[in-house]
């Protein structure tokens, strides 16, 4: 599978999600999909990022957008994280890194002085027809929600 580029339809990947569901990316056709990749549940930056999406869910809903978080954590771990943080959106478990590799978010990172493969915090905006229309890589948590909403406000008019 080649990596999606802006202006192309994304591949239809099927993953396990919170709530005991199997989710395909095509399930979100007809609405904007904000697909955000994050390194690990229950860590400070990832919690803050998820909370920002949670706290702005009404703005996304008004713009016909659905939010979906993705990490390599198991569905069981996702369920605890989602419940604890009261996320009103699903988290997908990509333990086999299928979606992560499709979107090219697995990168070498420094962690405690060691090189490890991990998820580079990234977000992708997919239009109602399944076309990738925007991407953010090396996301900065503090400003990210405003950046996503700004683009979504522009394209959903």
N, C-alpha and C positions, 0 to 999 in steps of 0.2 A: 504494500500500500504506500502510495506517495503522500507526502504531507499536503494538507489542504493549503491553498493559497487564496488570497483575497479574490473574490469573484467566482469561486468554484463551489460546487455542491460538495458538502462533506460526506464522507463514507458513513454508511449506516451501521454503527457498532451497537451491540447488545450487551448490557452489563447488569449485574445485580445492584439493586438500590435499597435504600431504607424503606421500611414498610413491607418487606418481603416481596418486592416487585422485580420483575425483569423489565428493564427500560431500554428502548431503542432510541437513537437520536431522532429517527423519523417520527417518533411519537409526538414530537414537539412542533411538527409542521403546522402552519396556520398562526403561529405566534413567534415572537423573537425569542431566541434561546441565548441566555447569558451562561456560558459554560466556563466555570472558573476552576482552575487546578491549583491545589495547595499542597504543601509538603506533608503535614501530619496533624491528625486530630489532637485536640487538647493541648496545643502549644500556644504560646502567647500571640504570635502574629497571625496564626491561622484562626484562632478564636476571635481576635479583633476583626479580621476580614469577614468572617461569617456573620458576626454581630452587625457589621455595617450593612451587609446585604439584608439581614433580618430586619433591621431598624428602618430600612427604606423600601420594604416589600410593597407597600401601597403605591409608591411612585412607579415601581417596575410593573405592577399589575395594571395601572392606569395606561401604561404605554404598551400593553399587550405583550409583556415580556415575562418569561419564566426563568427562574434561577436554578441552576444545578451545580453542586460542588462535586469535585472529583479528587480523590487521593488514592494511595495504594493501601490504605487501611481496610480492614475487613468490615463487612456489613455489621457485625456485632459491635465493633468499636464505633462505627458510624452511628448506630442506633443510640448508644450512650451519649455521644457528643451532641447529636441532634436534640435529644431529649433534654439534656442538661442546659443547652443554650437556647432551647425552644425555637429552633430553626423551622420556618414554615415552608421549607423547600427540601427536596431530596438530595441525598449524598450518594454518589455512585462509588462502588468499590472496584478499583482497577488494579487488583493485586497482581494480575499477569501483565500489567503495563501496556495493554493493547491500545487503549485510547491515549494514554500518555505518549506512547511512541508515535501514534498516528499524528498527534499534534506537536511532536518534537519538543516535549517539555522535560524529558529526562536528560539531566546535565550533570557533569562532574562539579561537585561542590566541596568546599573546605568545611569540615566539621570537626572542631576540637583538634585541629592540626592534621587531620587525615583527609585524604581525597575519597569521597564517596559519591555514588550515583544517587541523585535525588531529584525531586520535582522542582523545577524553576517556577515560582509563582507566576501564573499566566492566566489571562482571560480571553475568551473568544466570543464574538457576537455573531450569531447566525440569524439570517432573516427568515421570515415565515415560509419561504420556498426551500429552505435548507442550504442556502448559499452563505458562505463565510464572508462577512462584510467588514469586520474590524478585528484586530488583535492587539493585545497589550502583553508585552513580555517584561520580565524583571519588574513585576508590579511592586509599587510602594503602597503599602496598606493604607496609610493616612489619607492619601489624596485619590485613591483608586475609585471609590464609589462615585465621587463627583465626575471623574473622567468618563466612566461608563454611562452615567445618566446624561451627561452632556451629549455624547455621541448618539445615544438612544433617542433623546429628544429631537435631534437633528434628522435622523433617518426615519422615525416613525410618524412624521408629520404627513 
